[in-house]
Amino acid sequence: MYKKAHGIMCHHFHDEEKHIVSQGSISARTFGDILDYYAKDHNILNAEEFLRKSESNTLAPDDVCLTFDDGLLCQYDVAYPVMKERGLTAFWFIYTSTLDGVMERLEIYRHFRSSMFSDIDDFYSAFFRIVSENNSKAMESMKFYDSDEYLKEYPFYTPNDKRFRYLRDEVLGEGSYNEIMERMLVEYHYDIERNAKLLWLGADHIKALYQNGNVIGLHSYSHPTVMEKKSYAEQHREYTKNKQQLESIIHDEIVSISYPSNSYNSDTLKCVREMGLKIGFRANMADICLEELRYEYPREDHANILKSMEATL
């Protein structure tokens, strides 16, 4: 068992009404089972208490908190009622471009591949085929891909998951990747406008979360998947706009952050310090040489907890 204070990282949830089953998503019942399982060996704190104990340097090794990334409606509809029943609050790390009406492609593409294909490997086959047909240089660059080393700190990723992410983030880059995905949306007749209504929190949801004791935090404006490749000025703009928008909703200071796709560097931490943030979370449990613990608390993905829980049954 990991004996350092950390967060539980949650993303996608499904139900029998409007939120579809997707790769890594869990139901309300499974979420409750995970909380019960983790509470046997950990002390699950409310977000404000975790923040307060972090500031006073009094967190115990078995103290943990709940965190939700991306500001997804499925989190609010499926997981939040479970939390309320147990009197729990969490950190909610929200990117805000969607509040401006931007159809942020990260989540659109995820919903597309979950709803339009029989399974994720079916999507990967189609994606790799289209890249091969339209960008032979990209496929040639895959010869530098080391499947054993790439994303090895995320054991829940399948070989195809890792290959896809390497191709997307290290070879294609944002522009070429988006071109391919937009072509696929058209080819498969995916209705962006209709499906977008199922994906993100609105300002009223965020306000309600805050008023009920949850801690609202930064997750950038547009959720770049490789933030560390951006300049200091670009990162500063991403987080400043994110902060201003969230503060205008909750009418309070934002003091927490998690890093999209766990991508951050010394420039990111410089932004964090300059903004006066009090706490930050990375997205894995790997042992690293921490620059400042309060800005790099580790998190355990709910997928890893589920895997550990199932192994004990």
C-alpha positions, 0 to 999 in steps of 0.5 A: 500500500502506498504510504504517502498522502495522495489523491484518488483520480477520477474521470469517466462514469456511466449510467443506464440513462444518458452517460454511455459506457466508455473505456475506463468508465465506472458505474455509481455502484462500482465507485461506491465499492472503490470508496469502501475498499480504499477506506479500509486502509486510508483516511478519505478526507474532505477536500477542504480538510486535505487542503488545510492539513497540506498547508499546515504540513500535518497530512498523515501517510494514509490521508487521501482525497477525491479528485475529479478532472476535466469538469465532466457532466457524468461525474456530477450526475453519477459520482457526486450523488454517491459522495453526497450520501457519504458526506464527502467533498472533492477537488474538481479540476475544470478546464473552461473553454467549454464555458465559452461554447468551444467544443473541446475536441479532447472529450468530443473525440473520446465520446466519438470513439466510445459511441461509434465503435464496437470497442476501443480496439476497433477505433484504434484499427480505423485510426491507424489505418487512416494515418497509414493511408494519409501520413506515411512519414508519421508511421515511419517515425513510429520506429522510435517508439519503445513500448516498454518505456513509454508511459510505463508508469500507467500500467492500466494502458493497453499496448494499443492505448500507448501506441495511440498516445505516442502517435498522437502526442509525439509524432503527429502533434495537435494539428495533424491529429485533429485533421485526422479525427475531424475526417473521421467524424465526418466519415462516421456521421458523428453529431457534435452538437447533439452529443456535446450536451452530454459532456461538460459541466455548466456554470450552475453545476460548478457554482453548486459544487462550490456552495456545497463545500467542494474545492474548485481548481484549475485544469487549464483553459483548453486542456492541451495534452502536452502542456510542457511543450508550450512556452511559459507565456502560453502556459501562463495564458492558459492558466490565467484565463482558466483562473479568471473564469472559475473565480468569476463563477464561484466569487472566491479565490482559486487555490488548487490545480491538477496538470492536464495529462500530467504534462507540466515542467518548471515553467508550469510550476513557476506559473503556479507559484506566481498565481499564489496557488496552495496545492497541486496534483500530478496524475500518477504515483511514481516516485519522483524527485519533487520540486515542491511537494505541495504542488506535486501531490501524487494521485492513484487512478481509480482504474488501478484501485479497481484492478487491485480491488478485483485481485483481492476478491 
